[in-house]
Amino acid sequence: MLAMASREPEPFYIDGHDRRTVNIAQACAIAGVSRRSIYYWLEAGKIEYVRTAGGKIRIYADTLFRRDVRYSA
């Protein structure tokens, strides 16, 4: 029997540290904000992200918790 592939994203490894990435919907749930807020943060450079080969946005989950993202004026 074939095992089902996990839907959990594989972490990226940068300088020996793993950084979990999430999609837009997951980022909204983690941060408790709307999709529009996530897009504003992306445009403002407040959260880090990468694009996949298919052009999808993957957000580094650890950047959703920085103080300057949630509480900036």
N, C-alpha and C positions, 0 to 999 in steps of 0.2 A: 504494500500500500504506500502511496506517495504521501509524504508529510506536507501539510499546508505551509506555505511561506508566511512568515511573520509579517504583520503590517507595521510593526514598530520600526522606525527608521534606524538605519545603521549610523553610529556616531562617526564624525570626522575626527581624525587624529592629527592634531597640530602640535608640533614640538613636544610630543609625548603625552599631551593632554587630550582627553576625548571631549568633544563638544557635540552634544545632541542637537539635531535640527528637527524642527517641526514645520508643518504647513501653516497656511494662513488661518484656517479654521481652528487648529489646535492652539495657535498663538492667541487667538481671541479668547478661547476658553481659559487658558493659563493666566492671561493678564486681566481677564474680566472686562474687556472692552470690545467695541464694535470693529468690524472689518475696516471701516473708514479710518478709525484711529490707528490701526496697524499700518495702513497705507500712508497716513500722515507721518508716522514715525519712520517708515522706510524712506520717504522723500526727504525728511529732515536729517537723516543719517543717525537717528537716535538708537536704532537697533541694527545689528549686523545680520547680513543674509548672503546667500549664494544662490545662483541660478543653476538648475540642473541642465543636462544636455538637451532636454526637451523644452527648456525655457521656463519651467516652474520655479517659484520662489520657495526657498527653504530658509527658515529663520533660525539662528542660533538661540536656543532656549535660554541660555544663561544671560543673554543681553536683554531679555524681557524683565529682568529683576533689578536692573541698575536703577539707582535713585533718580538720575537725571531723566529717565524715560517716564516714570509714573508721576512724578511730582514737579515737573517743570512748568513754569508759568507761560 
